[in-house]
Amino acid sequence: MYSRIRDLREDRDMNQTQIAKILGMSQTGYSKYETGENDIPTAILIKLARFYDTSIDYLLGETDNPQRYK
């Protein structure tokens, strides 16, 4: 379900530690989001969507359109 956040991170040639730092959390905690072990809290989804300039629906796999609604 959360493979999109991994794909977006890899597309930017970033590692989990770098994204975790942007989100203000540990790499281990962030890793659990990518693997689906932990659900992503709403506040983190918002930060990720803003960082990647995409919609939350896209991050969650509800749409294949990455464009944000403005």
C-alpha angles and dihedrals in degrees: 000000000000098000089113093069089053091048093048091048092049091047087060092048091240129140129225092257092058093050092044090054091052089051093045096241142103124280089238092055092048091047090059089059092054093049093045092240089125129030115242113248117235093247091055092047089054092050092048093048091050093045094050092036092233138115126271088233088061092049090052094047094246092125137020091217108097093191117118120235110240 
